[in-house]
């Protein structure tokens, strides 16, 4: 500011020429930032796929399938195609980017030269002494550095602002899609009631679940059966409050409408074993206690492991419960698919939830492990509402009640033996097909 004041007092023309030397750089920075942003925007999907391809090609989890099925060549081709696409877009943007930068620098240099010429002309014309010209040079250099810094950082802020704008637009879009929840504190339910509960996923015309009225009571083991896409996963999400029913329907835990309940208070009473469970890169202990407050004893952890038949496996690990379960990390260990499923069941049982939901919990287990899990579910049933989704229909026998879903509707309801024996029963048809394998 002081340097600009000095230049203005020496001759108003000098400050104007100095500003002209900086303005092209500012405009060039803004245009270049837009070019860089446009290139980034046009390559984001290709870069995402490229990252996925890199993981597929290098992860140990897919190594056997990759090699045995000779898939590496094709995936390498796809990876290279994504690289070429990204590089092509970047090269397209490089030419205008360089031209804008060169033009901005040239104009800035031209106006800077004009300032030096102006100073020389003023000295030669006797309008300014050599001493004053020297002061003007120092002042112009000081002011120029300050203005260039302002322009440079301003261009950087503008560049980041383009991405920040996208972020705010994304947040606004997500907020518009988020279901408004209430603040009512939900307690452990003795009964779950669905009253004409339905759900349609955003962007879909047909509902995934048509209006369903249903009551589940504490102490019951309910089996959900149906073909792929029947609506089982959607029904689970409604029962556990992960999703609220579409307008016109409702899900109640006792007298609490889940649409008005605080979500965290609902999930505090839920134990969920999803079809695809997490292989958390944590110690074995944390893989069981995950999501629970600290202070629980290892006896409770071992008890949960015993329920699912994981005691011998965990005791055989180098550091037992303290062993890191992540082969990708130095010193970490890996479990088999069935063992990870057992651990996920142990995690849900450790919570001692009022609502226990298991979606294909034994799909990768051996017969012994499967038998132990379902025996334990039966033993735990009196204190909770238990819902099991399974395609292994022999396991359905242990349920008190079977719900057969078909295209988003409950087609059949009753005990396993009743439904299998009924004429035209979908459960009977599916069970017969399973016995023919």
C-alpha positions, -999 to 999 in steps of 0.1 A, spaced: 0 0 0 28 24 9 47 15 -24 15 23 -44 12 56 -26 48 65 -35 42 56 -71 10 77 -73 28 107 -57 57 104 -81 34 102 -112 -2 89 -115 7 72 -148 31 48 -131 5 31 -108 -18 26 -138 9 10 -159 19 -12 -129 -17 -24 -125 -20 -31 -162 11 -54 -159 -6 -74 -132 -42 -77 -145 -33 -100 -175 -17 -125 -150 -49 -124 -129 -72 -130 -158 -49 -157 -172 -49 -174 -138 -87 -174 -137 -90 -188 -173 -63 -214 -167 -81 -225 -135 -113 -230 -154 -94 -251 -181 -79 -273 -153 -112 -277 -136 -129 -287 -169 -102 -313 -176 -106 -327 -140 -144 -328 -144 -143 -346 -177 -118 -372 -164 -132 -380 -130 -152 -411 -140 -122 -425 -160 -99 -419 -130 -123 -436 -107 -125 -466 -129 -88 -466 -133 -84 -467 -96 -108 -496 -93 -90 -515 -121 -57 -510 -103 -72 -525 -71 -87 -555 -90 -54 -562 -107 -33 -560 -75 -55 -572 -46 -47 -607 -32 -85 -613 -27 -90 -617 -65 -56 -631 -74 -68 -668 -79 -98 -658 -100 -77 -634 -120 -51 -660 -128 -71 -691 -132 -96 -675 -155 -69 -656 -175 -85 -623 -168 -53 -602 -164 -49 -594 -201 -84 -580 -205 -82 -560 -172 -48 -546 -183 -64 -535 -215 -92 -518 -196 -68 -501 -173 -47 -489 -202 -78 -476 -219 -87 -455 -188 -51 -442 -186 -53 -432 -223 -86 -415 -218 -73 -395 -189 -40 -386 -207 -59 -377 -238 -82 -352 -220 -52 -337 -202 -33 -332 -234 -64 -316 -250 -64 -291 -221 -27 -286 -221 -26 -266 -253 -52 -239 -243 -37 -238 -208 -2 -231 -221 -15 -205 -246 -35 -186 -220 -5 -187 -196 19 -175 -223 -5 -147 -235 -10 -135 -199 28 -136 -192 35 -118 -225 9 -90 -218 22 -86 -183 57 -84 -195 47 -59 -222 30 -36 -197 60 -39 -173 82 -28 -202 58 0 -208 64 12 -172 102 12 -176 98 31 -209 75 56 -191 101 61 -164 129 66 -189 107 91 -209 100 111 -177 137 112 -168 147 122 -204 120 148 -205 132 163 -173 99 157 -156 116 134 -130 151 133 -115 172 102 -116 169 99 -78 131 100 -80 133 74 -109 153 51 -86 127 55 -59 100 47 -84 119 16 -95 121 3 -59 85 12 -52 73 -4 -84 92 -36 -76 78 -38 -41 43 -30 -53 47 -55 -82 57 -83 -59 28 -76 -36 3 -74 -64 16 -106 -80 12 -125 -47 -23 -112 -44 -31 -123 -80 -14 -157 -75 -32 -166 -43 -64 -151 -57 -62 -175 -87 -55 -204 -64 -86 -195 -42 -107 -192 -74 -94 -226 -85 -104 -242 -52 -137 -224 -52 -147 -242 -84 -144 -275 -65 -160 -261 -34 -190 -250 -54 -194 -286 -66 -191 -298 -30 -219 -275 -18 -241 -285 -46 -235 -321 -37 -243 -315 -1 -275 -297 -10 -286 -325 -33 -279 -351 -6 -298 -330 20 -328 -329 -3 -328 -367 -6 -323 -373 32 -353 -384 52 -362 -361 80 -360 -379 113 -376 -369 146 -361 -367 181 -382 -393 199 -360 -417 218 -368 -453 208 -366 -481 234 -360 -518 230 -392 -530 213 -413 -559 225 -432 -557 192 -426 -543 157 -457 -534 136 -458 -525 99 -489 -507 89 -493 -505 51 -455 -500 50 -441 -495 15 -409 -482 0 -399 -469 -34 -362 -462 -41 -353 -427 -54 -354 -426 -92 -376 -457 -94 -412 -458 -105 -422 -492 -91 -420 -498 -53 -395 -523 -41 -419 -531 -13 -457 -529 -17 -479 -520 13 -473 -546 40 -490 -549 73 -472 -572 97 -465 -578 134 -433 -593 149 -432 -601 186 -403 -605 210 -393 -642 214 -401 -650 178 -377 -662 151 -389 -650 117 -375 -664 85 -377 -642 53 -377 -663 22 -379 -652 -15 -362 -651 -48 -337 -624 -57 -353 -590 -58 -383 -601 -38 -379 -572 -13 -362 -590 16 -334 -565 20 -358 -535 18 -380 -551 45 -350 -555 67 -341 -518 62 -376 -508 73 -376 -531 104 -343 -517 116 -350 -481 108 -322 -478 82 -350 -466 59 -383 -451 68 -415 -461 51 -427 -441 21 -456 -417 26 -488 -434 37 -472 -463 56 -455 -466 90 -433 -489 110 -437 -489 148 -415 -501 176 -442 -506 202 -458 -472 201 -429 -453 185 -432 -444 148 -397 -449 135 -402 -419 111 -403 -397 142 -376 -415 162 -340 -404 166 -321 -428 143 -292 -434 167 -316 -444 195 -331 -470 172 -298 -485 160 -286 -488 195 -310 -517 199 -302 -534 166 -277 -562 158 -273 -566 120 -253 -592 101 -255 -580 65 -250 -602 35 -217 -585 28 -201 -578 61 -170 -558 68 -135 -573 71 -123 -546 94 -85 -540 96 -86 -541 134 -76 -564 161 -98 -595 166 -111 -580 198 -122 -548 181 -138 -568 153 -162 -582 179 -166 -552 201 -169 -527 172 -195 -501 179 -197 -508 216 -185 -485 245 -152 -492 260 -148 -510 293 -162 -544 285 -141 -574 296 -124 -599 274 -146 -626 291 -176 -612 272 -156 -612 240 -146 -648 245 -182 -657 253 -193 -642 220 -166 -661 202 -176 -693 219 -212 -689 207 -201 -689 171 -174 -715 173 -144 -691 169 -126 -697 202 -101 -722 189 -94 -700 158 -88 -669 179 -66 -687 205 -45 -700 176 -36 -665 164 -2 -652 174 -16 -625 198 -50 -641 202 -76 -612 206 -49 -586 200 -40 -600 166 -45 -576 137 -69 -591 111 -55 -575 80 -31 -594 57 -24 -562 37 -7 -548 68 27 -560 80 21 -585 108 -16 -589 100 -34 -622 96 -64 -632 74 -94 -653 81 -114 -675 57 -147 -664 44 -167 -686 68 -146 -674 98 -153 -638 89 -190 -646 88 -187 -662 122 -170 -631 135 -198 -609 121 -223 -631 139 -203 -628 171 -202 -590 167 -240 -589 165 -245 -613 194 -220 -594 216 -243 -564 213 -272 -584 230 -296 -565 208 -334 -563 211 -337 -567 173 -313 -592 158 -313 -594 119 -291 -618 99 -290 -617 61 -275 -649 47 -253 -653 78 -240 -687 70 -236 -687 32 -198 -694 35 -198 -716 65 -194 -754 68 -223 -775 80 -209 -776 116 -206 -738 118 -240 -733 102 -256 -757 127 -240 -739 157 -251 -705 146 -287 -715 141 -287 -734 174 -274 -703 192 -300 -681 175 -327 -704 188 -313 -703 223 -311 -665 223 -346 -660 208 -367 -655 240 -351 -621 247 -353 -605 213 -370 -603 179 -349 -624 155 -352 -621 117 -332 -644 95 -329 -642 57 -316 -674 41 -317 -693 8 -308 -725 26 -343 -736 32 -335 -765 55 -325 -738 80 -359 -723 78 -373 -752 99 -360 -736 131 -381 -704 126 -414 -699 144 -428 -682 114 -419 -680 77 -426 -650 55 -424 -657 18 -419 -625 -3 -426 -623 -40 -422 -591 -60 -424 -569 -30 -454 -586 -14 -459 -612 13 -472 -641 -7 -473 -667 21 -470 -667 59 -470 -696 84 -448 -724 97 -424 -742 75 -443 -775 75 -477 -757 68 -464 -738 39 -444 -766 23 -475 -789 24 -498 -763 9 -509 -766 -27 -493 -740 -50 -469 -729 -23 -439 -709 -35 -419 -721 -5 -428 -756 -13 -416 -751 -49 -383 -735 -38 -377 -762 -12 -383 -789 -38 -358 -773 -62 -332 -770 -34 -336 -808 -27 -329 -816 -64 -295 -800 -64 
